Amino acid sequence: MSVSLSRTTDRRKLLTTGLAAGLFAASGVSIASRPRVGGRLRAALPGAAMTDSWDARKGFGLFMAAAAQGAVFDCLTEVAADGTLRGELATGWEASRDAKLWVFDLRGDVRFHDGTPFDAASVVETVRLHLNAGRSGAAWEIVENIDSIRASGPNQVQFHLKTGNADFPYLLSDRHMIIYPAGKIAEAMREGIGTGLYRVARFEPGERFLGWRMADHYRDGSAGWFDQIEFLATESGGDRFSLLTAGRVDAAAQVDPFLANTLSTLPDFTLSSISGNQHVVLDAGQADPKVAQVLKLAVDRDSLLLKGLNGHGHIGHDSPVGPFNQYYETTGARFDPSEARDLLNKAGFEGVGLGLLALSSVPESLTRALWPSLLAAGFGSGHDQQVKLRLSSGRATEDWAFANRRSDQAGIAGLRAQARAELDPSKRAALYSELQAQFRNQSAVVIPVFANFLQAMTTRIITPALVGNLWPMDNARFAERWWMS
């Protein structure tokens, strides 16, 4: 089959080189001052569960993202600290003009930890694993648009998509798209056999991970500086703070915003408040639609930012597209408790009991900061209408940000598909502007504030000048990118 292919040059200037200079430039490390290998990194991380495993068909949180994608396994692509996309197991990619056919060239110098060579068959079998998992798989939103995949050579794969997607290479950087060895997937998921910089020394699901650095790795000299890494699963922000200040760990993720000020005053610790696309979500999808619309007027966003996040963030505008996406927009989101109360009364919901279900990752300060404005708008505390409160890390692309956002219910699925396939930047901008407007007007989701990633470490840990803001802890790749002083 003869297909016209063109090198992709999207908004972030997709990088397809694995040269050391490019890697260091993207991570904020100059070649002249690059770090040396050595030391043991200990980190306290949330997001673990007793059901955790190396099976990427299952959903997992920050703990497993850092252990799997950020240490033991690799993906085809990787989002660098500056937001550019670069190859990891892939060295380059090309797309047809309609963005339906994508061809990826693969590294030929990679082996899995058990000595199995990495090749195109490994990619094909891994992707088919997720396709076969269907909607029950954690990677379904990533692979559902893939019509077929085949090896077009020992080190090349072709993806054919159902509809064009100009951002497809970004999807392959997702934490669930780690690559397994062909013919050994069950064993790899059981024992943790990847191509990453660290091999599994010990893994206790929901509790602890210990990894040792691989010798003679294909990324030697550009990433992976610690001899050993140890992750401790710690769900409580207060416990992570205690472990860090007691010297039992070197780094802690998702620090409580009201403990952050204390850390910043201690001489032996460094606090990083990283602005990204992480946002607070009030999901009223199970509530009456009229209640959901009133909520958008009932949240005092300025107060939530100051009293709920201690100022570590910025105002949101009810769109999951964030300030580090290209087509981010700010609109007239406002707090008007009088209008909210009037709308509640007209809808027959005056004094309706609102139940806020906050997930464990949400700081208690956020829940406390929400109630004064909700009460002022006419809501009461109760269980008549249920609203879920959670944190979302955001996504690297606009289309990805709208995945799993009840887009069909909001009547925007067709507009999303059109924007996804559009390659012209000006036309894409107009489509994503309309998409965000429709989402704000029609969805049952309120996104009142964006929350910074708060991470802390001892002064013995050195980070690059530029730290990733797509996920906590340098895009969950801190074990690869940080080093010991």
PERAGI-V393803 format. One record per residue. N is the residue number from 1. RES is the residue in one letter. SS is DSSP state (@ for helix, = for strand, . for the rest). PHI is phi in radians with two decimals (999 if undefined). Layout:
# PERAGI-V393803
[[N RES SS PHI] [N RES SS PHI]]
This chain:
# PERAGI-V393803
[[1 M . 999] [2 S . -1.72] [3 V . -2.28] [4 S . -1.37] [5 L = -2.03] [6 S = -2.32] [7 R = -1.15] [8 T . -1.33] [9 T . -2.38] [10 D . -1.45] [11 R . -1.04] [12 R . -1.76] [13 K . 0.92] [14 L . -0.87] [15 L . -1.55] [16 T . -2.18] [17 T . -1.90] [18 G . -1.90] [19 L . -1.10] [20 A @ -1.00] [21 A @ -1.05] [22 G @ -1.16] [23 L @ -1.13] [24 F @ -1.22] [25 A @ -1.08] [26 A @ -1.22] [27 S @ -1.66] [28 G . 1.48] [29 V . -1.97] [30 S . -1.40] [31 I @ -1.10] [32 A @ -1.15] [33 S @ -1.99] [34 R . -1.14] [35 P . -1.33] [36 R . -1.88] [37 V . -1.31] [38 G . 2.66] [39 G . 1.61] [40 R = -2.15] [41 L = -1.73] [42 R = -2.06] [43 A = -2.38] [44 A = -1.78] [45 L = -2.27] [46 P . -1.54] [47 G . 1.50] [48 A . -1.76] [49 A . -2.61] [50 M . -1.15] [51 T . -1.57] [52 D . -1.06] [53 S . -2.74] [54 W . -1.55] [55 D . -1.50] [56 A . -1.33] [57 R . -1.27] [58 K . -1.68] [59 G . -1.27] [60 F . -2.66] [61 G . -1.71] [62 L @ -1.07] [63 F @ -0.98] [64 M @ -1.33] [65 A @ -1.08] [66 A @ -1.23] [67 A @ -1.35] [68 A @ -1.43] [69 Q @ -1.20] [70 G @ -1.57] [71 A @ -2.57] [72 V @ -1.54] [73 F . -2.06] [74 D . -2.23] [75 C . -1.92] [76 L . -1.21] [77 T = -2.24] [78 E = -2.52] [79 V = -1.48] [80 A . -1.29] [81 A . -1.08] [82 D . -1.58] [83 G . 1.58] [84 T . -1.28] [85 L = -1.82] [86 R = -2.34] [87 G = -1.32] [88 E . -1.97] [89 L . -1.47] [90 A = -1.67] [91 T = -1.82] [92 G = -3.11] [93 W = -2.70] [94 E = -2.37] [95 A = -2.28] [96 S = -1.26] [97 R . -1.14] [98 D . -1.62] [99 A . 1.05] [100 K . -1.69] [101 L = -1.85] [102 W = -2.20] [103 V = -2.03] [104 F = -1.98] [105 D = -1.55] [106 L = -2.01] [107 R . -1.14] [108 G . -1.90] [109 D . -2.05] [110 V . -2.04] [111 R = -2.24] [112 F . -1.30] [113 H . -1.07] [114 D . -1.64] [115 G . 1.67] [116 T . -1.15] [117 P = -1.20] [118 F . -1.43] [119 D . -2.68] [120 A @ -1.08] [121 A @ -1.06] [122 S @ -1.12] [123 V @ -1.18] [124 V @ -1.06] [125 E @ -1.16] [126 T @ -1.13] [127 V @ -1.14] [128 R @ -1.14] [129 L @ -1.01] [130 H @ -1.27] [131 L @ -1.09] [132 N @ -1.21] [133 A @ -1.22] [134 G @ 1.14] [135 R @ -1.16] [136 S @ -1.34] [137 G . -1.43] [138 A . -1.17] [139 A . -1.70] [140 W @ -1.02] [141 E @ -1.13] [142 I @ -1.44] [143 V @ -1.80] [144 E . -1.07] [145 N . -1.55] [146 I = -1.42] [147 D = -1.45] [148 S = -2.79] [149 I = -2.47] [150 R = -2.61] [151 A = -1.44] [152 S = -1.76] [153 G = 3.00] [154 P . -1.04] [155 N . -2.22] [156 Q = -2.67] [157 V = -2.26] [158 Q = -2.09] [159 F = -1.87] [160 H = -2.01] [161 L = -1.70] [162 K . -1.20] [163 T . -2.31] [164 G . -1.09] [165 N . -2.52] [166 A . -1.19] [167 D . -1.81] [168 F @ -0.94] [169 P @ -1.04] [170 Y @ -1.13] [171 L @ -1.07] [172 L . -1.34] [173 S . -1.61] [174 D . -1.10] [175 R . -1.06] [176 H . -1.51] [177 M . -1.73] [178 I . -1.16] [179 I . -1.74] [180 Y . -1.83] [181 P . -1.32] [182 A . -1.04] [183 G . 1.38] [184 K . -2.35] [185 I @ -1.13] [186 A @ -1.04] [187 E @ -1.15] [188 A @ -1.13] [189 M @ -1.27] [190 R @ -1.39] [191 E @ -1.88] [192 G . 1.36] [193 I . -1.88] [194 G . -2.22] [195 T . -1.98] [196 G . -1.26] [197 L . -1.26] [198 Y = -2.22] [199 R = -1.77] [200 V = -1.28] [201 A = -1.76] [202 R = -2.78] [203 F = -2.45] [204 E = -2.04] [205 P . -0.91] [206 G . 1.33] [207 E . -2.33] [208 R = -2.73] [209 F = -2.37] [210 L = -2.22] [211 G = -2.25] [212 W = -2.00] [213 R = -1.16] [214 M . -1.37] [215 A . -1.43] [216 D . 0.99] [217 H . -1.45] [218 Y . -1.17] [219 R . -1.83] [220 D . -0.94] [221 G . 1.53] [222 S . -2.26] [223 A . -2.91] [224 G . 1.38] [225 W . -1.78] [226 F . -1.48] [227 D . -1.23] [228 Q = -2.42] [229 I = -2.31] [230 E = -2.39] [231 F = -1.94] [232 L = -1.92] [233 A = -1.36] [234 T . -2.48] [235 E . -1.38] [236 S . -1.42] [237 G @ -1.08] [238 G @ -1.14] [239 D @ -1.18] [240 R @ -1.10] [241 F @ -1.06] [242 S @ -1.14] [243 L @ -1.06] [244 L @ -1.19] [245 T @ -1.23] [246 A . -1.47] [247 G . 1.43] [248 R . -1.51] [249 V . -2.37] [250 D . -1.72] [251 A = -2.62] [252 A = -2.45] [253 A . -1.69] [254 Q . 0.86] [255 V . -1.19] [256 D . -1.04] [257 P . -1.06] [258 F . -1.64] [259 L . -1.67] [260 A @ -1.05] [261 N @ -1.08] [262 T @ -1.11] [263 L @ -1.07] [264 S @ -1.17] [265 T . -1.66] [266 L . -1.51] [267 P . -1.23] [268 D . -1.72] [269 F = -2.33] [270 T = -2.13] [271 L = -1.90] [272 S = -2.00] [273 S = -1.91] [274 I = -1.74] [275 S . -1.39] [276 G . -2.59] [277 N . -1.73] [278 Q . -1.09] [279 H = -2.43] [280 V = -1.49] [281 V = -2.11] [282 L = -1.84] [283 D = -1.76] [284 A . -1.80] [285 G . -1.10] [286 Q . -1.62] [287 A . -1.63] [288 D . -1.09] [289 P @ -0.96] [290 K @ -1.18] [291 V @ -1.13] [292 A @ -1.07] [293 Q @ -1.21] [294 V @ -1.13] [295 L @ -0.97] [296 K @ -1.16] [297 L @ -1.62] [298 A @ -1.64] [299 V . -1.75] [300 D . -1.40] [301 R @ -1.18] [302 D @ -1.12] [303 S @ -1.15] [304 L @ -1.09] [305 L @ -1.13] [306 L @ -1.37] [307 K @ -1.62] [308 G @ -1.69] [309 L . -2.10] [310 N . 1.00] [311 G . 1.45] [312 H . -1.50] [313 G = 2.87] [314 H = -2.73] [315 I = -1.19] [316 G . -1.81] [317 H . -2.31] [318 D . 1.07] [319 S . -2.32] [320 P . -1.29] [321 V . -1.29] [322 G . -1.82] [323 P . -1.17] [324 F . -1.86] [325 N . -1.69] [326 Q . -1.18] [327 Y . -1.80] [328 Y . -1.11] [329 E . -2.28] [330 T . -1.95] [331 T . -2.23] [332 G . -1.43] [333 A . -1.08] [334 R . -2.47] [335 F . -1.88] [336 D . -2.47] [337 P @ -1.11] [338 S @ -1.16] [339 E @ -1.15] [340 A @ -1.08] [341 R @ -1.13] [342 D @ -1.10] [343 L @ -1.16] [344 L @ -1.09] [345 N @ -1.10] [346 K @ -1.10] [347 A . -1.48] [348 G . 1.38] [349 F . -2.04] [350 E . -1.03] [351 G . 1.23] [352 V . -1.03] [353 G = -1.32] [354 L = -1.89] [355 G = -1.80] [356 L = -1.67] [357 L = -1.76] [358 A = -1.67] [359 L . -1.27] [360 S . -1.10] [361 S . -1.36] [362 V . -1.51] [363 P . -1.05] [364 E @ -1.02] [365 S @ -1.07] [366 L @ -1.18] [367 T @ -1.09] [368 R @ -1.08] [369 A @ -1.26] [370 L @ -1.32] [371 W @ -1.12] [372 P @ -0.96] [373 S @ -1.26] [374 L @ -1.14] [375 L @ -1.14] [376 A @ -1.14] [377 A . -1.52] [378 G . 1.85] [379 F . -1.41] [380 G = -2.07] [381 S = -1.53] [382 G . 3.12] [383 H . -2.30] [384 D . -1.22] [385 Q = -2.24] [386 Q = -1.74] [387 V = -2.29] [388 K = -1.64] [389 L = -2.01] [390 R = -2.63] [391 L = -1.87] [392 S = -2.15] [393 S . -1.27] [394 G . 1.44] [395 R . -2.39] [396 A . -1.29] [397 T . -2.21] [398 E @ -1.14] [399 D @ -1.07] [400 W @ -1.10] [401 A @ -1.09] [402 F . -1.59] [403 A . -1.11] [404 N . 1.03] [405 R . -1.97] [406 R . 0.96] [407 S . -1.12] [408 D . -1.15] [409 Q . -1.13] [410 A . -1.42] [411 G . 1.26] [412 I . -2.10] [413 A @ -1.05] [414 G @ -1.14] [415 L @ -1.14] [416 R @ -1.12] [417 A @ -1.11] [418 Q @ -1.15] [419 A @ -1.17] [420 R @ -1.08] [421 A @ -1.57] [422 E . -1.34] [423 L . -1.70] [424 D . -1.32] [425 P @ -1.02] [426 S @ -1.19] [427 K @ -1.21] [428 R @ -1.09] [429 A @ -1.04] [430 A @ -1.14] [431 L @ -1.15] [432 Y @ -1.27] [433 S @ -1.13] [434 E @ -1.16] [435 L @ -1.09] [436 Q @ -1.15] [437 A @ -1.11] [438 Q @ -1.15] [439 F @ -1.12] [440 R @ -1.06] [441 N @ -1.37] [442 Q @ -1.93] [443 S . -1.40] [444 A . -1.70] [445 V = -1.97] [446 V = -1.94] [447 I . -2.12] [448 P . -1.43] [449 V = -2.54] [450 F = -1.74] [451 A = -1.93] [452 N . -1.12] [453 F = -1.40] [454 L = -1.87] [455 Q = -2.33] [456 A = -2.32] [457 M = -2.67] [458 T = -1.29] [459 T . -1.22] [460 R . -1.31] [461 I = -1.66] [462 I = -1.90] [463 T . -2.00] [464 P . -1.08] [465 A . -1.08] [466 L . -2.00] [467 V . -2.02] [468 G . -1.08] [469 N . -2.17] [470 L . -1.42] [471 W . -2.31] [472 P @ -1.06] [473 M @ 1.01] [474 D @ 1.01] [475 N @ 1.06] [476 A @ 1.15] [477 R . -1.97] [478 F @ -1.10] [479 A @ -1.15] [480 E @ -1.47] [481 R @ -1.79] [482 W . -1.65] [483 W = -2.65] [484 M = -1.60] [485 S . -1.23]]
